[in-house]
C-alpha cells in the first residue's frame, strides 16, 4: 500500500517526510502498514505577511478585560494569610559612614516581627553608603502602618563624607573617589585613530563641534519594584515578583533562600511596567527574603514611590562631545566623539559612535563618569537613545551648515546593505508629516508662535534566542492550552501566543487559553532587548505546528485518510469527505490528551530594524514653551503579530520620547547630594493634555516573514526629531535635554545678542 507525497500547505516549508507504521483495515482485516508522513521535527515558516487569519490583524488584547476591571492581580495586590508588610530605611546622605545602628526600639514596637540591617545582610559596622536612597535596613510588621512606624524608630548614626554629584565636578583631579577601586573617569573603550581623525578635518568644507547632554531619566513604573516572599520555614518558597525575568528572579531567589531549585516557584501573572529595570531579585527582593526567613512568614515588600525614585535605578545621563566634518556635496568625511556615561555609581549605557552613519574616518572614546548617585539600570533602548540623540543633532547641524536638506543628507550618508530600508522608512515618514512644509529658513515666519519640522533615524538589533520552551496541550474535551514560563510586561505576549496557536489549529481566539508567568512552566528568556517576540513567537509557532501534525496523525484513521490530508479550519477537522467539529475530533483522543513541546527555530525570527521619526512642533518665542503638534514614527518589523498592539507600542515610544525631549529629568542639588523631584508631583511627564497627533506607521513593505521586537527601536529617533524640529521652528539649537522654556528663551536671547 502506498500513499502519494503530499503537497506543502500554504505558508509551510517544503515538508521533510518520514515513514511510520499504522494499523489500517485492509479487506476487513486490521493490518499494519507503512505510510509516509511529515517529519514534525522540521519546523514551519510564517508564510506571506498578508495571508494570515489572526496574526497581523487588529486583535483585542486577551487581558484587556481583567486589567480594566481591576480583576488582574499584580504583585502589589497579593494578600496571603499571616502576611507581613515591610518598609525600607534609606540613607539621607549621598556619601556617609554608618557608625552605629540601633534597631531595638523598632523591634519592640507592636506588630514588628523582623528587622534586618543591610544589604549586605547584617553588614559589619562601620560601613559606607555612597548615594542618597541606599538601603540601610528594613522591617516587617503586621500592617504597613506598623512597619512605617518601626522604620522611623531605627536610629542610625552617620558621619557625613565628601560627595560629588555633578559630572563636571567628578572629573576634577581633587574630586572625592566615588567607587572604591575605580577612577571617577573610567575608560570603557576606544575605536579608531585620533590623529587620523584630526588630520581629516583639515580637508573638510564645513566642521561642527558641540556638546550634547541628556539627563537622568526615571523608569516611572506604575507598579513600583517589589516582591512578596512566601517562605514559612520549610523547604519550599513562592515568590510573587513584578519582573521582566521570571527565571532570572528564580536564579537569585534560590541562592538567597538557600533552597533547592525545584523547591522555589516564581509567579508573575501581571506586572505593572519595567522598561528595563526589573530583572533580578534586587535590593528589595534580598531584604524581603531575609525578613521572611527571620519571621517565617510571607513578607510583602513593595517600594514606596519615593523609594522608587531614589533607589530603584534610572536611565543614565550622558555628556557627549562630537566634532564632525563634511564636504559641500554632503559627503560625511569625519566624526570624532568623546562619550561620557553618567550612571551614578554604575557604569551607565552608551551605543557605539558613529551611530547609524558611516563617515569615512571616525574616532570614538567612551568613559563612565561616576558620581554619588543612584546606580543606573537598563531603560528602554539603553545607550541608543543617548547616542542617537547626539548623532542626529550633529547630522542635522552639519546638513544646515552646508545648506543641504537634512533628509537628503541622511539618505546620502546611510550606507551599506541596509541603506534601502532606511530610505524606505524615511520616505514614508516624510510623506506622512508633509516634509515639504518645513521652513526653508529656520525661524522664518511672523508672529510669536513658530512651527517647524524635524526628523531622525535609529537602529536596533532585536532578534531572539533559544531559551523559550513552549507546550501546547489539546484535551479530549477540546480545550487548548499554550504554556510558557515567560512574562507579559504589557507588550501583548498573552495575545500573540493565543493568536498563533488558534490560527495554526483553525480555531478562534476564545478557543485557546494561555498560561504564563510561572516558573514551573517551560523556561523563557527575560523581556529585554526587544527579544521576547523574536524568542517566544517562533517557539509558539513550532509547538502549535507540531501539535497540529500530531493531532492529524491521531485523527487520520477516524477520517480514513492519511495525516497529511487532515486540515483544520473554522473550528472543524476535515479529511477527504469526512468532517468533524473540533470537540468531536478531540473526543477521539486518549484520556491524557495530547501534549507537544515546541522549541525555537531561528528562521522564524529576524534582527535589525530601521526606524525613522518625524516631528512637528510649535515654539512660542515669547515664553519658550514647546508644543508638539504631530509625530510620525515608521517601523519596519517583519511580521506584525498584532497590529493593534504594535501601534500601541509605537505610540508609547513616541510619548516616552516626548517626555525625555521636553519635560523629564532628575533634578539634583549637587551641594546637598539630594534629589529635589522624587515624586510624580515634581517629576514632569507628558499627560493626556500634552499628547499631539500620533501617527504610527507599520512598514508593510518590509518583505521579511519573521517576528521582530520593536518596543525599543520605536523610542529612539523621536527625541532627535523633536529637538531638530525646534531648530527648524525658531532657529536655535537646544543641545541639553530636556528642552524646557528657560533653555529655549536663553538660546533665543544668546542668538539675539550675537546678531
N, C-alpha and C positions, 0 to 999 in steps of 0.2 A: 504494500500500500504506500503510495507516495502522495505528497502534497506539494503544490507549487510554491516557489519562493514568493512571499508577499511583497507588495509594493509599499514603500515607506509612506506613512500618512503625512499630510501637510504639516510642516513645522517640525518634522522629525528628521534626525540624521539618518543616513543610509544605515540600515539595520545589520548588525552582525548576528548571524544565525548559529544556533546550536541544535543538536539532535537530542530528543528526550524520548523515554518510553512511557506510553499511556495505555490505558485499557479502553478498548473500543468494542462495540458489538459488531462482529463480522459473521454474517449469515446466522444471526441469532445467538451466537456464542461469544461470551466475553473473551477477547483476545488481546494479548499485549502486543502493541505495535510501536514502531519507531516513527516519530514525526519531527519535522524541523520547525523550531520556534525561535523567536528573538532571544538573544542573549541579553538579559536585563542588567548585566554588569556594564553594558555600554550605556552611555548617558544620552540624553536628548539634546536638542537645540531649541532655542526660543521660537524660531520662525520669524517671518516678517513682522515688523513692529505694528503694522496696521491690520493684521489678520487675527487679533486676539478678541476673545469674547468678554473677558473680565479684566485681565491685565491691560494696562494702557487705556483704561476708561475712567469715568468720573465716579469713583466709589465713595460711599458714605463710610466713614470710619466705624469699624465694628465696636469700638469702645466709646463712641460718642455719647450714647445714652447714659451709661453709668457715670461718665465724667460730668456731664451737665446736670444730672440729677443728684449728684453727690453720693451715689451708691459705690463708686470706686473707692477702695481703701488704700490709702497711701501709708507709708511708714509712720507718718505723724498721727494717723488715725488708729494705730494698733492699741488695743486695750486688752490686757491679759489679767487673769486672777492673780492677786498679790503683787501686781506690778508696781515698781518704784519709779520715781521721776528724778532725773539728775540735772544738775546745773554745774557750769564750769567757771572757775575763778581764773581771770586773765590778768596778765601784767599790765599795770597802767604806765609803765616806762618803756621807752624804746631800747634802753640798754641799762641794765642794773644787775647787781649781785644780790641774790637772795641769801640772807644770813640766818634767818630764823623763820619757822612756820609753826604756829600753834593751832592745832585743829581740835583741841579738847572742848572748847566752848561749842563748836559746831556739832561735834559728836554727841554732846549732852542734850541737844535740843530735841523736842518731841518729834517723833516720826523718822528721825535720821537713822539709817541702817548701815551706812558705809561712807567712809571718807578716804580719798586716795590722793597722794601727792605725786605730781609728775604730769606728763611723761618726761624722761624715762620713769617708770613706776618706782616710787619710793627713792627718788634721786637723792644722792647724798648732799648734805649741806657743807659748805655753801655752793651754789651753782649760779650760772648767769642766765638771764633772759636777754634776748637780742632783738626783740621787736615788741611794740605795743600790741597787746592782744594775745601774746604767747600764753598757752595754758600753764597754770601753776598747780592747780588742784581741782578736784571735783567731788561732789557729794551726791548721795542718793537718799531720797526720803519718800514718805508715803504720798505726799502731794507736791505739785510744783511750787506751791507757796512755802511749804516747809523746806524744800530744797533751796529755794532762793534765800530764805532766812539763814539757813546754815551756811550757804556760800558767803554771805555778808559777815558771818561770825568768825570766819577763818582770819587769823591775824598773821600777816606777813611783814617781815622787816626787810626793806630794800635799801641797798646802798647804791645810789644813782651813779652811773658811769658815763663818760663822754659818749655821745652818739653822733651819727651823721645820717641825715635823711634826705639829702639832696645830692643828685649825681654830680653836679658841678663842684660840690664840696668834697665828695668821696674820692674824687680823682686827685685831690691835692696831696703832696708828699707827706704832710703832717696830719692827715686825717686819721681818726681812730680806726683801728682794724675792726672790720665788721664780722667776718667769719674766720675763726682761728685756723691758721694753716693755709689760708688762701689770701692772695693780694686783693685789695679792693677793685683793682682793674685786672681782671683775669682773662688772659688771651684764650680765644676759642677757635681761632683758625685764620689762615691767610690763603689767598689764592691769587696767582699772577706775580708779575714783577713790577714793583712801584716805579723803578727808573724807566722802564719801557712805557708805562702809562704817562709819566711826566713828560717824556720826550714827544709823545703823540699829540699832546695838547698844543704844542708849538705850531703844528701844521693845520690846526682847525680854523675854520672861518668864524665860529662862534663858540664861546665857552660859558657855562653857567656853573656857579659854585654856591651851595646853600646848605643850611642845616634844617632838618625836618624832625619834629618831635611829636610823639604820641603819648598820651597819658596812661596811667594805670587805670584799667577798667575792671569793674567787678562783674561777676557772673550773674548776680541778681536772680538766682534760682528762687522761684516762688516757694518751693518746699526747701527749707534750709537743710544743711548737712546733718546727718544723724543716723542712729541705729536704735533698734530695740533688740537687746541681747536677752534671750530666754535661756538662762542656764540656772539650774536649781541644785547643783552639787553632784549630779550623777555623771553618767558617761556620755550624755548626749546634749546637744545645744541647737537652738534655732535662732538664726539671725535675720531679722527683718531690716532690710537695708534700702535706703534710697541711693541707688547706684547705677552707674553705666557699665559695671562689670561684675556680674553675679559671681563669676569664677575667680576673679582677682580678689574680691572680698573673701571668698571662701579660703583661698590660699593664706591670706593674712589672718583670718579668724581661727583657722585650725592651729596655726602657730601660737597665737595669743591665748587661746583657750587650753592648749596642751592636750587636745583630744585627737583620736584617730580621724582621718579624713572622712570616713564613711559615717561618722557619728555627728557631723556638723552639717546642717541644712541651711541654705541661704534662700530667702524668699523676697522677691521684688515684683509684686503683682502690678503695681503702678508706681511711678516716681515723678516728682514734680520738677523736672528740669535739672540739667547738669552742665551742659555747654563745655564739657571737658574737665570739670572739676571733681567729678565723683567716680573714682575708680577703686582705690583700695579702702582698707578699713579706716585709715586716717586717725588723727589725734582723737577725735570724738569717739570713734569706734574702740580704740585702745582703752580709753577711760571707761567706756560703758562696759567692756569686757571685764575689766578689773573690778569695777563696782559690783557687777553681777556675781563674779566669783566670790567676793567677800560677803555679800549679802545672801548668797544662794537663793536669789530671786530674780525675776525678769526686771531689767532696767531699761527705761525709756529715756534716751539722751538725744534730744534734738536741739541744735544750736538756736539761740535767740537771734533776732535779726541783727542786733549789734555784734554778737559773736560772729555771725556770718561775714559781716563787713571787715572785721578786724583779724580773724584767724583762719578763714576758710579759703584763702588764696585769691588770685586775681589774674587778669591778663597783664603780662609785663609791659611796662612802658618802653619807649625807645628814643634814642637821640642819635640821629644818623647824619653824617656829613657826606654829601655827594658832590662830585665835580664831573661834569660831562662836557664833551666836545663834539661838534658836528660840522659838516660841510654845508654850503649854501643849498646844495641839492637835496638835503635831508639825510645824507649818509651819516649814521651814528658811528663815529670814529673811536671814541674812548670814554670809559667810565671808571672813576676811582671812588671807592666808598670806604667809609670807616663807620662801622655799626657798633653802637653801644646798647647792649641789652640792659634794661632796668628791671631786674627781677627781685629786688629786695635782697634777702639773704640767700635766695636761689639764683640760678643762672639766667633765667628768662629765656625768651624764644626769639629766633630770627631766621628768616629764609635767606638762602644764598643770593647775594647780588653778583651780577646784574640779574634782575628778576624779569622773566619772560623774554626780554630783548637780548640781542646778540651783537653788541658793539665789537668792532674789530680788535680792540685792545681793552682789557679790563683788569683791574686790581681791586681786591676787596680784603678788608681786615675786619675781624669780628671779635669783640670783647664783651665780657659781662662786668658791669659796674655794680658792686654790692653796696647796699645801704641797710640801715637798721629798720627795715620794713618787712611786713608780712611776706612770706615766700610766694612767688608766683606759681601758678599751675597752668596746665594747658587750657586754652579757651578757644573755642570755635575758630579753626584755621590759625593755630598758633604760629607766630612768626610771619606768616604770609600777609596778614593784614598790615602789620607794621612795615615790612619791607615793600609790599605792594603800594602802600600809600606814598612812601618816599620816592619810589621809582616812577610812579605815574605823575607825581608832581614834577620831577626832573624832566621827564619826557615832554610834558606839556610846556614847561618853561623853555626848553630847547627849541621846540617847534615854533613857539611865538617869537623867539629871538631871531629866527631866520625868516619869519613871515610865512610859515608853511601851515596849512590846515592840520591841526593836531590829529585828526582822524587819519588823514593820508600819511602823516609822519609815522603813526603807529603801524599802519599796514605795510609801509615801506621797510620798517626795521624789525618786524616779526618775521623770522626766517625759519627754515627747516621744514621737515616733512609735515609738521602740524600747522604751518602758517595758514593753509587754506581754511582750516577750521576757525581760527580767529577772524580771518577775513569775512567768513560767513556770518559769525555771530555779531561782528561789528556792523556789517551791512544791515542785518535785521534790526539791530538796536537803533542805528541811525535813522532808518525809515520810520520806526515807531515813535521816536522822540521828535522828529522833524529837524534833523541836524542843520538843514539849510536855513532855519530861522535864527540861528545863533548870531550873536553880534560879530560882524566882521572886524570891528574895532572894540576891544573890551572896554566896558564902561560907557559905551555910547548911549545916547538917548536922553531925553529931557525928563525932568521930574525926579523926586527923591527915591522912588521905587523902581529899581532897575532889575531886569531879568537877564539871565544868562544860562548857557547850556554847556555841560562838560561831559567827558567820557573817560573810561579807564578799562583795562583788561586785567586778567589774572590767570592763574593756573592752579591745578590741584591734581594729586595722584589718585586718591580713592582706591578703587580695586577691592580685592577681597583676599581671604586666606582660608585654609582648610580646617579651621577649628570647630565649625558648626556641625553637629551631629543631629540629624532630624529623623523623627519617626512618624510614619503615617499609619494609623490603625483604622481598620474597617471592621465594624462589629456586625454580628448576624442580624441585629435589628436595624441596620442601615446607618448607624451613627458613624461619622468620620471625624477623627481627631488628628491634628498635626501638632507635634510636640517638640519643643527645644528649650533648653535652659536659658536662652537669650533673654534680654530685657528690652522693653519698649520705652525709650526715654521721651516719647512724644512725637516720633517720626513716622508713625503708621506701620510699625513692624507687624502688629497683630493683623492688620487689614491685608497687607500683601501676602502674608503666609496663607491666610484663608483663601484669597483670590486665586493664588497659583494652584492650590490643591483642587479647589472647586472647578476651575477651568479644565484641568487635566482629567478629572473624573466625570465631566459633563454635568456637574451639579450647580446649584445656586449658592450664593454666599451664606445663606442661613443653614445650609445643609452640612457645613463644616464648622468644627469648633477648634480653636487654637488654645494650647496650653503653653505658657512661657513663664519666665521669672522664677524658676525653681531649680536649684542645683541638682536635684535628683533626676531631672530630665537630661537630655543629651547636652554635651558640652557646647560652649559657644565662646566666641571672642568678645572682648569688650567693645562697646559702641564708641569708638574713637577713630579719627581719621577718615570719617565718612566711609567706613568699611563694612557697616552692618549689612546694607543691602547687597553689596558685592560678595559678601561671605555667606549670608543666610539664604538669600533668594535662590542661588544655584543649588544649595543643599536641599531646599524645599522642593524645587523642581525635580531633582533627581529622585527624591523619596516618593513624590507623587507619581512620577513616571514609572518607577518600579512597582508601586502599589497597583497601578492600572494594569501593568503587564502580568503581575502575579494573580490578580483577580481574574484577568482574562483566561489564564491557564486553568483556574479553578472552575470557572463557569462555562467554559467552552464545551465540555461533554454534555452539559444540560441543554445547550443550544444546538448541539450536534454540528459544531463547526470547529475548525482549528483555532487556537488562541489568537492568531493574527487577524482573524476575521471578526473578532469581537470589537464593537465600538461602543462608546459611551457619549451620550448627548441628551440634553433636555431631561435629565433625570431618568433616562431609560438605558437599558443594556440590550444591545441588538446584535444578533448573529444570524446572518442569512435572512430567512423569512420568520425567524423567531424573535420575539420582543418581550422583555421583562421590565417591570418597574424596578427602580433601584432597590427598594426594600425587598421586593420578591427575589431579586437576584442575590441579595446579601443573605437571605434566609437559607440559601443553599450552602453557606459557609459552615465550617466546623464550629462548635460552640466557642472555641477560643478566638474565632475570627481570623483576621489577617493583620500582621504587623510587619512593616517593611522599613528598613533603615536607609537613609539617604546621606551620602557624603558629598563633598564639594567637587565640582568639576570646573577647572579654570576657564574652560571655553565659554562658560555661561556668564562670566563677568568681564569687565573691561576696566582700563585705567586711563587716567588723564582726561581732564575737562578743560574747556577753553571759554570761560565766561567773559562776557562783556557787559558793562553797565553804562547807562546814560542818565543824566540828571538835569532837571531844570529847576532853578531857584530864583527867588525874588529877594533882593537885598535892599533894605531901607537905609540909604546912606546918611540919614539924619539920626537914626537910632542905632544903627549897626545890626539890627535884627535880620537874621536869615530865615526865610520861609521856604521850605521845599514845596515845589509845585507839582512835579511829576518825576517819577523814577522808573526807568525801564531796565530790566535785568534779563539777559538772554543766556540760557543754559543748554549746552549740548550734553546729553546724559544717556545716550544709548536708548534702551527700552524703558520708558516710564512705567513703573509698576502700578502707580495710581496717580492719575493726572491731578485730581483734587488735592491730594496730599503734597504732591510735588510743587504745585503752585503755591500752596500754603508755606512750604519750606522756603521757596524763593522770596515770598513776601516777608517772611520772618527775617531772612538775611538782609533784605533792604532796610527793614525797620531797625535792626540791630546796628547796621552800618550808620544809619542816621544818628543814632544815639552817640556813637563814637565820634562822628564827624562834628556834631553841633552842640552836644549837651554834656555827655558823660565824662567823668574823670574824678579820681580820688584827689581830694584836697587835703594837703598835709601841712601842719605847722612844723616847719623844719627845725625851729629853735626848741620847741617843746617836745617834738617827736610824737605827736598825736594826730589822729585823723579828725578832721573838722566836719565831715559829712557822712558819718557811718549809719545812715538811715534813709529810708525812702522819702522822708520829709525833705532832706537836704541833698541827696544824691539825685541829680536831674536826669530823667529818662524821657523819651518821647511817649506821650499818651495819645489817646484817641483823637484829641483836637489837633495834634501835630502831624497826623498821618496824611500825606499827599495822595495824589493818584498813583497807584502802584500798578505796573504792567509787567507781570511775569510771563516771559515767552519761553516755551519749550521748543527747542530746536528740533523739529521733526524731520529736518533734512539730514540730521546725523544718521548715517547709514548703519551704525553698529547695532546688532541684535544681541545686546548684552546689558546686564544690570550695572549701573554706576551710582555711587552715592553723591549727592550734591548739597548736603547740609552745609558744608564749609565753603566750597567754591562760590556759592551764590552770595556769600557775605563779603568777600574780599574786595572786589573792584569798586563797590558803590561808594566807599569812603573817598577815594581819589576823584571819582566822578563828581561828587557833591562839591568838594573843595575847588576843583577846576572850574565848576560852574560859577562859583562865587567870583573867581577872577574874571570870567567872561562877562559877568553881570556888572561889576563895579571897577574892575581894572586893578585890584590889589591882591597880592598873594598872602594867604594865611598859611604859614608853614608850621605852626604849632597848634595841635588839636587840644580841646575842641574849639571850633570857630565861634566863640561867644561874641556878643555885641561889642564888648570892650576891645577885643583884639581887632575886630573889623574897623571900629572907629579909630583906633590908634594907627592902623595901617593906612587908612584914608588920610589921617592927619599928617603922617610921615610923608605920604605921596604929595600932599598939598604943599608941605614945606619945601620938598625937593623941587617942585615945579616953580 
